[in-house]
Amino acid sequence: MRLELKTTTPVHIGTGEKYGGAEIYKADTGFVRTSVSDIARNLEGKIYEEFLSDLEEPGFRLDEFLSRHPGVKPRERYLLKSPVNAISDEVRECIKTGFDIPYIPGSSLKGAIRTALIWQACKDSKAFPPDSWGEKRQNKKWIGADFFNDILNLKSGKYDPKYDLLRFLEVSDFMPVTPHMHLLEVKTWSLKNPGMEQKPFSIYCETLWSKCEGTITLSPAIAQARNHSDYTLLQKKLPLLGITESDLTGIDDSAQHEKAEQKVITHLKKIMREFIGAALEHDLALCSVKGGEELQKEIQRMQGEHQKKDLIRLGFSIGTTYQTVMDLIEERNPGLAADLITAMRLGRYPRYSDSDSVSPPYPKSIEFITHKMEMPGWVEW
């Protein structure tokens, strides 16, 4: 099924790569990304030697070199619109095609769907959190992995990605209709005594702002898997996608296939709505202290948007699965939550608990785009 994603706040889905002042310079409406090698190839003589010498200096800024040599015209890779006047640190690069076109990877969207499904299953499970989590210490990277994997596992026994329910949910990359990239400054606010406090450093990110088109498809192979001996748990797990075995009957017919897909999309949006609602409530509680007033306004604005639109949040500042479900653990067993966070070193500070909460809250930091005090990553779908 074809879908449209529309960014409602700028989205940063990173590559893990950064670049510094040698590859970017100020323009009228923002910044231009260029290439050091392209500049070097077009220089000669003393200017070339000066450029190479300057490159070896810490904190080299291409802007300063160009101001001394206005005749040098670097090749423009792409423009980053920006309200930022100057960059004091490296820029985090967003994911793009080989032709420098930004997009939303299907893996990021599918990962967000997976997290929401796991959250919902944990919320609905009387066995969550397992008692064993309080008895055995695990590496923080793997905490809860077996429990989470079992939720989507379609084969009895040890989890194997080949038998993951979401293998039957095919999510394409979402390409922009008209791509716009912005370079934005993000600040981190962290809970301190006695309230929220802005950290002194800035994070500079390339962000995407666009409508994007792609597909989410229910693989027809799911019908054949019903009677396969390797997929013994499929019938039981189908409701996680919002369908039952009867919805797969006749799925080879395009009309029935489309009907089943529509049920899946409607269900996923419902689950995501509940998940986003809980996440916003958590963020609002975190910022309901001295110094968090302006942050609360933006969270409350997004709660209003959430009432009117189907939203999903992608990319930078979202958090990992164990962070997402920690609020559920805290709700049901605050002592276990505090113990896990402290023992696994999921945060920088030890946690303590009373009868119904963890102190200090976890996570205790939140990021906002400074230009308009927006939370990054919101997408309507």
N, C-alpha and C positions, 0 to 999 in steps of 0.2 A: 504494500500500500504506500502510495506516495504521500509524503508529509512535508510540511514547511516548518522550519524553526525560525523564530524571529527573536533576535537578541533585544532584551529590554534594558539591560545594562551591559557595558563592554565585557567581553569574555576573553580570558587568557587561558589557552591550553598550551602549555609549554613543551619545548623539545628537550629541556634540560641544558640548552646552550645559552651562553651569554656573549655579548660583545661590548666593547668599550668605546671611548671617544675617538679612536682612530678610524672607526667605520661609520660615523654618523656626524652630520653637521646640520646647523640650524638653517631653516628656510622660512619664507614668509608665513606659511600657515602651520608650521610644525617642524619636522626634522626629515632629512633625507638619509636613507641607508645606502651606503656605497661599499666599495671594495678596496682594501689597501693595495692589493696586487694590481688592480686596474689603474689606480692613481700612479703607482710606481712605474708602470709600463709607459705612461704618457709623459714622464718627466725626463729631463736631460740635464747634463752638466751640473752646475753648482746647486740648482734647485733640487735635483735628484739626490745629491749627496746630503743636502740639508734635511730633506725629508727622511732619509734613512737614519740620519743622526738623531733627529727629533723622535723618531719612533722608539728609540732605545731609552728615552727618558720616561721615568714613571709618570703616569697621569697625562700622557700626551693627548692633546685635543686637536682634532682635525680643524675645528672652527678657527683656532688660533693660527694655524698654518695658512689656512685659506685667506684670513684677513691680511696676512703679510704678502700673499701672492694671489691677488684677485683675478689674475689671468688664468689660473688653474681651475678647470671645470671638471670635477669628478663625474663619472657616469652615475646616473641615478638608477639604483635597483628598484626602490619603491619609496613612496611618500608615506610618512606617518603624521597624520594630523594630530595636533597636540596643543593644549593650553599651557604646557610646561615651558618655562623660559630657558632653563638651563638644566643639564643632567650632571649630577654629582657622583654617580656610580654607574656600574654596568647595567645594560638593558637585557632583560629576559626575553628571549626570542619566542614567538608563537609558532605553532606548527603550520607549515605551508607546503604546497606542492613544489616540484622542481622548477616551476615557473613563478615562484614567489606569490602564489595565490593562497591566502589563508582559508582554512576550512575547519569544520567540526568533525573530528574523527568518529567513525561509527563505534569504535572501542570505548570512547569517552561516554557517549550516550548510553551504550549498553552497560557500561560499568555503573552509571548512575541508576539505571533501571534495576540492576542486580542488587545494589545496596538497598534500594527502597523495598524490594521483595524480601530480602533477608531481614530488614528491620520489621516489616509487617509480620513475617513468620515468627520472629522472636517475640514480638508483642502478643501474638495470638497463642504462643506456646506456654502451657503451664510448667513445662520442664526447663524454662529459661529463667535465670541462668543456671546451668548445671551445678550441682553441689561439688563436683570434682574440681571446678575452677578454684575453689577455696582450699583445696588439698594439695594440688600439684602446681608448681611454678613452671611457666612456659616462656620461651623467648617471645618478646613483645611482638615480633613480626608475625608470629603464628598463633597468638592468643585467639582462641575461638575458631580457628580455621577448620578443624574437624567438624565442629558443630554447624558452622555456616555451610560448609561443603555438603554435609548430609542433607541440608534443606533442599538442595537442587539436584542431588544425586539420584539417578534413575536405575542404578544397579546395586543390589545388596552387596555389602562388603566395603572394602577400601575404596575411597573416592578416586575416580579416574575422569579427567576432563572430557574424555570421549563420551561419557554418559551424563553430561551435565544438561539439565533441562534447557538452558538458554542456548545450546547449540542449535536448537530448532527455531530460535528467534534470530533472524538474519537482519542485521542493522548495517546499512551502507554508510559511507562517508557522506556528510552533508556539505554540498558545495554552495558557495555564495552566489546569489543572483547578481548583485553588484557589490563587490567586496570593498569595504572601507576598513583601513587599519588606523588605529590611534595609538599614540604613545602616551601612557598615563602614569601618574605617580600614585603609589599606594602606600598608606601608612598603617602601622600596626598599633592597636590600642590593647593594653594588657591590664588585668586586674591587679592593682597594688593596694596597699593600705594607705589611705582610706577609700580609694575609688579607682575608676578607670584612668589610665595615664598613657599618653602617647609616647611611643618609643622614638628615640632621636633619629633613627635611620629611615631612609626612604627606599622603596622597591620600585624600580621602573620596569614597566611591562609593555610589550606590544600586545594590543588587544584587537579583537574582531568586532565589528559592528555591522550587521547585515541580516537580510533574509537569506536562509539557506534551504536548499531542497535536497531530499534524499528519500530513502525507502526503509520501512520496517516490514519485514515479510515473515509470515509463518511458513516454515519450510514444509512442502508437501510430504517430505520423508517422515514426518511425525506420524502420519497415518500408518505407514508400513511398520514403524517401530512398535506399534501397539501389540503386535503378535510375535515380536522377536524375543527370544529367551534372554537376551542381554538387558532388556529394558523392563524388568519385572515391576518396577515402581512407577512406571509412566502414568498409568491410569490414576493412581493415587495422587500424583503430583500435578496433573493437568489443571486443577483449580487454582494453582499458583499463577497460571496465565489467564485465568478467568474463563476457561472452557472446560467441557467434559468430553467424554469419549463420543457422545452422540454428535458433537459439533464436527468431528473428524470424518463422519460418515459421508461419503460422496465428495470428499474434499478435492478430488481430481477435477470436479466441475468448477469452472471459474467463479460462478455465482456463489457456490457454497464456500469456496476458498475465501472469497472476499468477505462473506458474512462472518466466517470464523475469525479472520484477521481483524475485522471491525470490533468484534467482541473482545479480542485480546487488547487492542489499543485502548478501548473504553475502560477496560479493567485496569490497565497499567496507569492510565491517567488518574483513576480513582485512588489507587495505592499511592502514587506520587503526591497527590493532593494531601493525603493524610500525613505522609512522611514530611513534606515541606511545612505543613502546619505545625508539626511537633518541633521541627528544627528552628523555625522562627520563634516559637515560644521559648525555646532554650536560649536563643540569642538575646531575646528581650530580657529574660531573667538575668543573664550575665551582665547586661548593660544597665540594669536598674539600680545603679549606685551613683554616688557623686562623680561627676566628670563624664557620665555616660548619657547625658540628656540629648545631645545632638545625635548620637548614635541611635538612641531609642527612636527618634523621629523617623529615621530612614527605615528602621526595622518595621515600625508601625505602618509606614507608607507601603512597604512590600507586603505586609499582611493585608492591606487594602487591595493591592493588585492581585494577591493570591485569591481573594474572594471573587474576583471578576474573570480571571484567566487561568488556564492550565499552565503551570510553570514548572520548570525543572532547573536545577542549578548545576553548572558544569565548570570544570577547570580549577584554577588556582584559588586557594583559601577554603576549599570545601571540606577537607579532612578525609581520613581513612575509615574503613568499615568498623574497626574496633572503637574509634572515637564516636562514630554514629550510634552504636548500640550501647555505649557506656551509660548514656542517660537512662536507658531501660533498666540496666543493672542497678543503677543508683536508685531508681524508683522502687525496685522490688527488694533490694538488699544493699543499703547504703554502706554497711560495713565491708561487704565484699568489694564494692566498687572502690572504696578508699584503699583497701588492701591491695587490689590489683594495680591501681594507678601507681601506688608507692613502690610495691615490690617489683613491678615490671619497668619502673622508671619511664612511664608514659608521659610524665611531665617533669619539670625541673624541681618541683617542690613536693614534699610528702603531703598526703591527704589525710584528713581526719573525718570522722562521721558522727552525726548525732542520729536521732531516730528516723529522720526522713531526708537527709541531704549530705552532700560531701563538701568539705571546706578545705582549701579554696575550690571554687567550681572547676570542672574540667570539660573541655579545654578552657583556658582562662584568657585567651587572646582572640582578637577578631580584626580583620582587615577591611579598610574602606578606601575607595578611590577619593583622593583629597579634593579634586576639582569641584565635584558636586556632592561630596559626602555620600557616595553610592556604594552599595555592596556589589562587588563584581560577580559576573557569571550567570546572571538570570536570563533565562530563555523561555519564550512562550512556544508551546508545541501543540 
